[in-house]
């Protein structure tokens, strides 16, 4: 919303609820030149006065803009017009009012440096990295830092407004339905391309609202765009050709893309069946075929090309935001659902997106039962002892899940990613399994040991300091008071800190079940993201860690804000003999590491001197040993860089701790 010097207004900030109050505040800000952050909510005294009777809270930052206060404005506008990605980061809250309103202009092109400043080099560097991550996703967000830009702090709030190039809509097939869909796509903000191999149909005159009209075989055009890097996870592909010689080849290319926003194909049920048979014959997997929305669109009863275009657009919107496609009058709960899952669901954004894509595809025909905030129904049991818990697991079968702190499991249940039939509460098992025991050769930690107990154990910190390193950056006191080591390991979350810690320490997991006890090496305990090798009737009861002489460990983590899940984290354990590395293990968190590559990295450290050259080489290999995804927490390259730097840092710290260990008695 812009209020011009003459009092005229362009745009708005709500559905009409607060514009009058904002208009008046804008006049005051223009007169004083002092920006302000206003909050309107139903609990405010003036809520009804400003018209906010629909509920919720609106935060509005109001500032005066002029060439003096925003000299980069013209350049930013030119970038936006030229489809050049650019983000503007603005301080909207700070303990020192003089910081409020400062800006930093961030671009993805390294040849074009940032412009402006937030007030300190540290803040500029931190926000630049985070803003580039948001810009890669085309997302805007409020980020929080310490007053001087510290990542582990609070007090300074930055609003990052991303202006990414418009998402693309590729329409294959120059038919009347394509003309209507091109108009609809432009209306929704897409950059629309219409492509057809038939020059007589693919003309600018027939598609005046399309940004591009291309005469080319659809499959060749799409393959070339993929090769050029012009297709991303926001891209929408609509195949309207009705001809297998066109639509099957282009769908083969589209469905094999690793990330795509939407793929739909027009046709009757008979056409759909024939198309699926041809795609199966071409070797596409069930997972790849599950991405296809065919026949395209929602069931609106559409008849005309324009109505069909609305149906297709509705399907695209529903897939993008998790809508069910039902009349709101037939639903309950919140109308506006927040699908920023990476913060609510504790996992890396790339894995979450893949999981959600699968879920949305599975329920696209009956999504009325899909509620993103309410868990499915389950039966509750409370175990009173380890034997009782094992008996319950044995009786209830694969549909049962154990819960202690619940900080990972419950968000997954809200998202319907986890749907246990039974929840077995094991909090009463703390007296049996809530211990931390350290002796000269072995550390034993019960599965019900809370994060706080691990953090406060001086004996554990003396032999395995990596635990304290990690616990200091895990979440907040609420989580540390409730969360358990067993829950962290059994959830098998790729972004979980203690999984990496136990991997680095070469831990052994003790499982107990109806058939007795067995030891499982940590490398074999977690079978993949959110999967373990525990049998349905088994539970983790203890973690065992060998204590080795001349050995120490360290953990380092970069977060977007204090207590957040890792952007990237690394851990290392090192054994020395006269400053030569005789054993080592390295682990990475939240960056999809390759275990085999990390094992090779650790093996390459053996026999090397414990110096900076060795650390640097290990860091380089660590950056190559992972496949992170670009998400709200940062770009893939940024995360690889962090993996390298944090590996160097943890190796250096672990070696330093070994050197500072007291000499054994008798020497």
C-alpha positions in Angstrom: 0.0 0.0 0.0 1.5 3.3 -1.1 0.3 6.7 0.2 1.5 9.4 -2.2 2.4 13.0 -1.1 -0.9 14.2 -2.5 -2.8 11.7 -0.3 -3.8 9.3 -3.1 -3.5 5.6 -2.3 -2.4 2.6 -4.4 -2.9 -0.9 -3.3 -4.0 -2.2 0.1 -2.8 -4.2 3.1 -5.9 -6.2 4.0 -9.4 -6.8 2.8 -10.4 -3.4 3.9 -10.1 -4.0 7.6 -7.4 -1.6 8.6 -6.7 0.7 5.7 -8.1 3.8 7.3 -6.0 3.4 10.4 -2.9 2.7 8.3 -3.6 5.7 6.1 -3.6 7.9 9.2 -0.5 6.4 10.6 1.2 6.8 7.2 0.5 10.5 7.4 2.2 10.8 10.7 5.2 8.7 9.5 5.5 11.0 6.5 5.6 14.1 8.7 8.0 12.7 11.3 10.2 10.5 9.1 10.2 7.9 11.9 9.1 4.4 10.8 6.9 2.3 13.0 5.6 -1.2 13.3 1.9 -1.3 14.0 -0.1 -4.4 15.2 -3.9 -4.8 14.8 -5.7 -7.7 16.4 -9.0 -8.6 17.9 -7.6 -8.2 21.4 -6.7 -4.5 20.8 -8.8 -1.8 22.2 -9.2 -0.3 18.7 -9.9 -3.6 16.9 -13.5 -2.8 16.1 -12.6 0.8 15.5 -10.3 -0.2 12.6 -12.7 -2.9 11.4 -10.7 -6.0 12.3 -13.7 -8.1 13.2 -12.7 -11.2 11.2 -10.1 -12.3 13.8 -6.4 -12.7 13.6 -3.5 -10.3 13.9 -1.9 -8.0 11.3 1.5 -6.5 11.7 2.2 -3.6 9.4 5.5 -1.8 9.0 5.0 1.8 7.9 7.9 3.9 6.6 8.6 7.0 4.5 10.2 6.2 1.1 12.2 8.7 -0.9 15.5 8.8 -2.9 17.2 9.9 0.3 15.8 7.0 2.5 15.9 4.4 -0.2 18.5 5.3 -2.9 18.4 1.8 -4.3 14.7 1.9 -5.1 15.1 2.6 -8.8 17.7 -0.2 -9.3 15.4 -2.6 -7.5 12.4 -1.6 -9.7 14.6 -2.1 -12.8 15.6 -5.6 -11.6 12.0 -6.6 -11.0 11.0 -5.4 -14.4 13.8 -7.3 -16.0 12.9 -10.6 -14.1 16.2 -10.4 -12.2 15.9 -11.9 -8.7 16.3 -9.3 -5.9 15.4 -9.2 -2.2 15.1 -6.2 0.1 15.8 -6.8 3.7 14.5 -4.1 6.1 15.0 -3.8 9.9 11.4 -3.6 11.3 12.3 -4.0 15.0 15.4 -3.3 17.0 16.3 -2.4 20.6 18.0 0.7 19.2 15.4 2.7 17.2 18.1 4.2 15.0 18.4 0.8 13.3 14.8 0.6 12.3 14.2 1.2 8.6 17.7 0.3 7.5 17.8 -1.7 4.3 20.0 -4.2 2.5 19.4 -5.1 -1.2 20.5 -8.7 -1.9 20.9 -10.3 -5.3 21.8 -13.9 -6.3 24.4 -12.8 -8.8 27.8 -12.6 -7.0 29.0 -10.1 -9.6 26.5 -7.6 -8.3 27.3 -6.8 -4.7 24.8 -6.1 -2.0 23.7 -2.4 -1.6 22.9 -0.6 1.5 23.5 -1.8 5.0 21.6 -2.9 8.1 24.1 -1.3 10.4 26.9 -3.8 10.9 29.1 -6.0 8.8 28.0 -9.0 10.9 24.3 -8.3 10.3 24.8 -7.7 6.6 26.7 -11.0 6.2 24.1 -13.1 8.1 21.1 -11.6 6.4 22.7 -11.8 2.9 23.1 -15.5 3.3 19.5 -16.0 4.6 18.0 -13.7 2.1 19.6 -15.6 -0.8 18.0 -18.8 0.6 14.6 -17.1 0.6 15.2 -15.6 -2.8 15.9 -19.0 -4.2 12.4 -20.1 -3.2 10.8 -16.8 -4.1 9.6 -16.4 -0.5 9.3 -13.5 1.9 9.7 -13.9 5.6 10.4 -12.2 8.9 13.8 -13.3 10.3 15.1 -12.8 13.8 18.7 -12.1 15.0 20.6 -10.7 17.9 20.9 -6.9 18.1 24.2 -7.0 16.1 23.1 -9.7 13.7 24.0 -12.7 15.9 22.3 -15.8 14.6 21.7 -17.1 18.1 20.0 -14.1 19.5 16.8 -12.1 19.4 15.8 -8.5 19.4 16.3 -7.5 15.7 13.6 -8.5 13.3 14.3 -8.3 9.5 11.6 -8.4 6.9 13.0 -10.0 3.7 10.8 -9.2 0.7 11.8 -11.4 -2.2 11.1 -10.4 -5.8 11.8 -13.5 -7.7 11.0 -14.0 -11.4 7.5 -15.0 -12.0 6.9 -18.8 -11.8 6.4 -20.4 -15.3 3.3 -22.0 -16.8 4.1 -24.1 -19.8 1.0 -24.9 -21.9 1.6 -27.6 -24.6 -1.0 -27.7 -27.3 -2.2 -24.6 -29.2 -5.9 -25.2 -28.8 -8.8 -23.0 -27.7 -8.5 -24.4 -24.2 -4.9 -23.2 -24.2 -5.9 -19.7 -25.0 -8.3 -19.6 -22.0 -5.7 -21.2 -19.8 -3.0 -18.7 -20.9 -5.3 -15.8 -19.8 -6.0 -17.5 -16.5 -2.3 -18.2 -15.9 -1.4 -14.6 -16.6 -4.1 -13.5 -14.2 -2.5 -15.7 -11.5 0.9 -14.2 -12.0 2.6 -16.9 -14.1 4.9 -16.3 -17.0 3.0 -18.2 -19.7 4.6 -20.0 -22.6 2.4 -21.8 -25.2 4.3 -24.4 -27.2 3.1 -26.4 -30.2 4.9 -28.1 -33.1 2.3 -26.8 -35.6 3.2 -23.3 -36.8 -0.3 -22.6 -38.2 -1.8 -22.9 -34.7 1.0 -21.5 -32.5 0.7 -17.8 -33.4 0.9 -14.6 -31.4 -2.5 -13.6 -32.7 -4.2 -16.6 -31.2 -2.5 -16.2 -27.8 -2.1 -12.5 -27.2 -1.9 -12.9 -23.4 0.9 -15.4 -23.4 4.4 -14.1 -22.7 5.9 -16.5 -25.3 4.5 -18.5 -28.2 7.0 -21.2 -29.3 6.9 -23.4 -32.4 8.7 -26.6 -31.4 8.1 -30.2 -30.5 7.0 -30.1 -26.9 9.4 -32.7 -25.6 12.4 -31.0 -27.3 11.4 -27.6 -26.0 11.0 -28.8 -22.4 14.2 -30.8 -22.5 16.1 -27.7 -23.7 14.5 -25.5 -21.0 15.5 -28.1 -18.4 19.0 -28.1 -19.7 19.1 -24.3 -19.6 18.0 -24.3 -15.9 14.8 -22.5 -16.7 12.5 -25.0 -14.9 12.2 -25.0 -11.2 10.0 -26.4 -8.4 7.4 -23.6 -9.0 6.9 -24.5 -12.7 3.5 -25.6 -13.9 3.2 -27.9 -16.9 -0.2 -28.4 -18.6 -0.3 -30.8 -21.5 -3.4 -30.2 -23.7 -2.3 -31.8 -26.9 -4.7 -34.8 -27.0 -2.2 -36.6 -29.2 0.1 -39.4 -27.9 2.9 -38.5 -30.3 3.1 -35.1 -28.6 1.9 -35.6 -25.0 3.7 -38.9 -24.1 7.2 -37.7 -25.0 6.8 -34.4 -23.2 5.3 -36.2 -20.1 8.3 -38.6 -20.1 10.5 -35.5 -19.7 8.3 -33.7 -17.2 7.6 -36.7 -14.9 11.3 -37.5 -14.5 12.1 -34.0 -13.2 13.3 -34.1 -9.6 11.2 -31.1 -8.6 8.2 -29.5 -10.3 5.2 -27.6 -9.1 2.4 -29.3 -11.1 2.0 -31.6 -14.1 -1.5 -32.1 -15.6 -2.7 -33.6 -18.8 -6.1 -33.2 -20.6 -8.1 -36.0 -21.9 -11.0 -38.4 -21.4 -10.9 -41.4 -19.1 -10.1 -43.6 -22.2 -7.3 -41.2 -23.2 -6.0 -41.2 -19.7 -5.8 -45.0 -19.6 -4.1 -45.2 -22.9 -1.6 -42.5 -21.9 -0.8 -44.3 -18.6 -0.2 -47.5 -20.5 2.2 -45.8 -22.8 4.1 -44.1 -20.0 4.4 -47.4 -18.1 5.8 -49.0 -21.2 8.3 -46.1 -21.4 9.6 -47.2 -18.1 8.2 -44.5 -15.7 7.9 -45.7 -12.1 4.8 -45.5 -10.0 6.3 -42.7 -8.0 6.9 -40.7 -11.1 3.4 -41.3 -12.5 1.9 -40.3 -9.2 2.9 -36.7 -9.9 0.5 -36.5 -12.9 -2.9 -34.9 -12.5 -4.9 -36.6 -15.2 -7.6 -35.9 -16.3 -6.5 -32.4 -15.6 -8.5 -30.0 -13.3 -11.0 -30.2 -10.5 -14.6 -31.5 -11.0 -16.4 -28.1 -11.3 -18.8 -29.3 -14.1 -16.9 -27.0 -16.5 -18.2 -26.9 -20.1 -16.5 -23.9 -21.9 -12.8 -23.3 -22.4 -12.9 -20.5 -19.9 -14.7 -22.7 -17.3 -12.2 -25.5 -17.9 -9.3 -23.0 -17.4 -10.8 -22.1 -14.0 -11.0 -25.8 -13.2 -7.3 -26.3 -14.1 -6.3 -23.2 -12.2 -8.2 -24.4 -9.1 -6.4 -27.7 -9.3 -3.0 -26.0 -9.5 -3.8 -23.8 -6.5 -5.1 -26.7 -4.5 -2.0 -28.7 -5.2 0.3 -25.8 -4.3 -1.3 -25.0 -1.0 -2.8 -28.3 0.1 -6.4 -27.4 -0.5 -9.1 -30.1 -0.6 -11.1 -28.6 -3.4 -14.3 -28.7 -1.4 -16.8 -25.8 -0.7 -15.6 -23.9 2.4 -19.2 -24.1 3.6 -18.7 -27.9 4.0 -15.5 -27.7 5.9 -14.6 -26.6 9.4 -11.5 -25.2 11.1 -9.2 -22.4 9.8 -9.8 -21.1 6.3 -6.2 -19.9 5.8 -3.8 -22.8 6.5 -0.1 -22.2 6.9 1.9 -24.7 4.9 5.4 -23.4 5.9 6.0 -27.0 7.0 9.7 -26.7 7.4 9.2 -24.8 10.7 6.2 -26.7 12.0 7.2 -30.2 10.9 10.7 -30.8 12.2 12.5 -32.0 9.1 14.5 -30.6 6.3 12.4 -28.7 3.7 13.4 -30.9 0.8 12.3 -34.1 2.5 9.1 -32.5 3.7 8.2 -31.3 0.2 8.7 -34.7 -1.2 6.5 -36.3 1.5 3.8 -33.7 1.0 3.8 -34.1 -2.7 3.2 -37.8 -2.3 0.5 -37.2 0.3 -1.3 -34.6 -1.8 -1.2 -36.9 -4.8 -2.6 -39.8 -2.8 -5.5 -37.8 -1.5 -6.3 -35.8 -4.6 -9.4 -37.8 -5.2 -10.7 -37.7 -1.6 -8.9 -35.0 0.2 -11.8 -34.2 2.4 -10.2 -36.2 5.2 -6.9 -34.4 4.9 -6.6 -31.8 7.7 -3.1 -30.4 8.0 -3.5 -29.6 11.7 -5.5 -32.4 13.3 -4.0 -35.8 13.9 -6.0 -38.9 12.9 -7.8 -40.9 15.5 -5.7 -43.2 17.7 -6.0 -45.3 20.9 -4.0 -44.3 23.9 -2.1 -46.7 26.2 0.2 -45.8 29.1 3.0 -48.2 29.9 4.1 -48.6 33.5 7.4 -50.5 32.9 9.7 -51.6 30.1 8.2 -55.1 30.1 4.7 -53.6 30.0 5.6 -51.4 27.0 7.1 -54.3 25.1 4.0 -56.4 25.9 1.8 -53.6 24.5 4.0 -53.3 21.3 3.8 -57.1 20.9 0.0 -57.1 21.3 -0.8 -53.9 19.3 1.5 -54.6 16.3 2.9 -52.3 13.7 0.2 -49.7 14.3 1.7 -48.7 17.7 4.2 -45.9 18.3 6.0 -45.0 21.5 5.8 -41.4 22.7 7.8 -39.6 25.4 8.5 -35.9 24.7 6.6 -36.1 21.4 8.3 -33.0 19.9 9.0 -34.7 16.6 6.2 -37.3 16.4 3.3 -35.0 17.2 3.9 -32.5 14.4 4.2 -35.5 12.0 0.8 -36.7 13.3 -0.7 -33.3 12.7 0.5 -33.4 9.1 -0.9 -37.0 8.7 2.6 -38.1 7.8 2.6 -40.4 10.9 -0.8 -42.1 11.5 -0.4 -44.5 14.4 -3.4 -46.5 15.5 -2.1 -46.6 19.0 0.1 -44.2 21.1 2.0 -45.9 24.0 3.0 -43.3 26.5 6.3 -44.3 28.2 6.9 -41.3 30.4 6.5 -43.6 33.5 9.6 -45.5 32.4 11.9 -42.6 33.3 13.0 -44.3 36.6 14.1 -47.4 34.7 15.6 -45.7 31.6 16.4 -42.2 32.6 20.1 -42.6 33.6 23.5 -41.4 32.4 26.3 -43.7 33.7 30.0 -43.1 32.9 32.8 -45.5 33.8 36.4 -45.7 32.5 35.6 -47.8 29.4 31.9 -47.3 28.6 29.2 -44.6 28.7 25.6 -45.9 29.2 22.7 -43.6 28.6 19.1 -44.8 29.1 16.7 -44.1 26.3 14.5 -42.0 28.6 17.4 -39.7 29.6 16.1 -36.1 29.0 18.1 -33.6 27.0 18.5 -31.5 30.2 20.0 -34.5 32.1 22.5 -35.1 29.3 23.4 -31.4 29.2 24.0 -31.2 33.0 26.1 -34.4 33.3 29.7 -33.3 34.1 31.0 -36.8 33.9 29.6 -37.2 30.4 30.9 -33.8 29.2 34.4 -34.9 30.4 34.6 -37.9 28.1 32.1 -37.0 25.4 32.1 -33.1 25.2 30.2 -33.4 21.9 27.0 -34.1 23.8 27.2 -30.8 25.6 28.1 -29.0 22.4 24.9 -30.4 20.8 22.6 -30.0 23.7 23.4 -26.3 24.1 22.0 -25.7 20.6 19.0 -28.0 20.7 15.7 -26.2 20.8 14.7 -24.5 24.0 14.3 -25.3 27.7 10.8 -26.7 27.1 12.1 -29.2 24.6 15.2 -30.0 26.6 13.1 -30.8 29.7 10.8 -33.2 27.8 12.7 -34.6 24.8 14.7 -37.8 25.2 17.7 -39.4 23.7 15.7 -42.4 22.7 13.1 -40.2 21.0 15.7 -38.3 19.0 17.3 -41.5 17.7 14.0 -43.5 17.0 12.5 -40.5 15.1 15.5 -40.8 12.7 15.1 -37.3 11.6 17.8 -36.2 9.2 17.9 -32.8 10.9 18.3 -34.4 14.4 21.5 -33.3 16.2 21.9 -36.3 18.5 21.7 -38.8 15.6 24.9 -37.2 14.3 26.4 -37.1 17.8 25.9 -40.8 18.3 27.1 -41.6 14.8 30.3 -39.7 15.5 30.8 -41.5 18.8 30.4 -45.0 17.2 27.5 -45.7 19.6 25.7 -49.0 19.9 22.0 -49.1 20.5 20.5 -51.8 22.9 17.1 -52.9 21.8 14.8 -55.1 23.9 11.7 -56.9 22.6 9.6 -60.0 23.1 12.5 -62.1 21.8 15.1 -60.7 24.1 17.9 -58.1 23.7 20.2 -57.3 20.8 22.9 -54.7 20.1 22.6 -52.6 16.9 25.5 -50.4 15.7 24.3 -46.8 15.2 25.2 -47.0 11.5 22.7 -49.8 11.1 20.1 -48.5 13.6 18.7 -45.8 11.3 17.6 -47.3 8.0 16.8 -44.0 6.4 14.8 -40.8 7.0 12.3 -41.5 9.8 13.0 -45.3 9.7 14.9 -47.5 12.1 15.7 -51.2 12.0 13.7 -51.9 15.3 11.2 -54.6 15.0 7.5 -53.7 15.7 7.8 -55.3 19.2 11.2 -53.8 20.1 12.1 -50.6 21.8 15.3 -48.8 22.3 16.4 -49.1 26.0 20.0 -47.9 26.1 22.8 -46.3 24.1 26.3 -47.4 24.7 29.4 -45.4 23.8 33.0 -46.7 24.1 35.4 -44.5 26.0 38.8 -44.3 24.3 42.0 -42.7 25.5 43.5 -39.7 23.7 40.1 -39.1 22.1 37.8 -36.2 22.1 34.9 -34.8 20.1 33.1 -31.7 19.1 29.8 -30.5 17.4 29.0 -27.2 15.6 25.7 -26.0 14.2 24.4 -23.1 12.2 20.8 -22.2 12.8 18.5 -19.5 11.3 17.4 -18.6 14.9 18.2 -19.8 18.4 16.9 -23.3 19.0 16.0 -23.9 15.4 16.7 -27.0 13.4 20.0 -26.9 11.7 20.7 -25.2 8.5 23.8 -27.4 8.6 25.7 -29.0 11.5 28.8 -31.2 11.8 30.4 -33.4 14.4 33.8 -35.1 14.7 35.6 -37.4 17.0 39.4 -37.8 16.8 42.0 -40.1 18.5 45.6 -38.9 18.5 49.0 -40.5 19.0 51.8 -38.0 19.2 49.7 -35.5 17.2 49.0 -38.1 14.5 45.4 -39.0 13.9 44.9 -42.7 14.5 41.1 -42.9 14.4 38.4 -40.5 13.3 34.7 -40.3 12.6 32.8 -37.3 11.0 29.1 -36.7 10.7 26.9 -34.1 9.1 23.3 -33.0 9.9 20.5 -31.8 7.7 22.4 -31.9 4.4 21.7 -35.5 3.1 25.2 -36.8 3.7 26.6 -39.9 1.9 27.6 -42.3 4.7 30.1 -44.1 2.5 31.8 -40.8 1.5 32.0 -39.7 5.1 33.5 -43.1 6.0 36.1 -42.6 3.3 36.8 -39.1 4.6 37.4 -40.4 8.1 39.6 -43.2 6.8 41.7 -40.7 4.9 42.4 -38.8 8.1 44.1 -41.8 9.7 47.9 -41.4 9.7 47.7 -37.7 8.8 49.1 -35.0 11.1 46.6 -33.1 13.1 47.1 -29.7 11.4 45.3 -27.1 9.4 46.1 -28.7 6.0 44.6 -31.9 7.1 41.5 -30.2 8.4 41.1 -28.2 5.2 41.2 -31.3 3.1 38.7 -33.0 5.3 36.4 -29.9 5.0 36.7 -30.0 1.2 35.7 -33.6 1.1 32.8 -33.0 3.6 31.4 -30.4 1.2 31.4 -33.0 -1.6 30.0 -35.8 0.6 26.5 -34.3 0.9 23.6 -33.4 -1.3 21.6 -30.7 0.4 18.5 -29.1 -1.1 17.8 -25.4 -1.5 15.1 -24.3 0.9 14.1 -21.5 3.2 17.2 -22.1 5.3 19.6 -21.5 2.4 20.9 -22.6 -1.0 22.5 -26.0 -1.6 25.8 -24.3 -2.3 25.6 -22.3 0.9 24.9 -25.5 2.9 27.8 -27.3 1.3 30.1 -24.4 2.2 28.8 -24.7 5.8 29.4 -28.4 5.9 33.0 -27.8 4.9 33.6 -25.0 7.4 31.9 -26.8 10.3 33.8 -30.0 9.6 37.1 -28.0 9.8 35.9 -26.3 13.0 34.9 -29.5 14.7 38.0 -31.3 13.8 40.1 -28.4 15.1 38.1 -28.3 18.3 38.2 -32.0 18.9 42.0 -32.1 18.4 42.4 -29.1 20.7 40.5 -31.0 23.4 42.7 -34.1 23.1 45.8 -31.9 23.4 44.4 -30.3 26.5 43.5 -33.6 28.2 45.5 -34.3 31.4 48.2 -36.9 31.0 47.3 -40.4 32.4 48.3 -41.1 35.9 51.8 -42.6 36.2 53.3 -40.7 33.2 
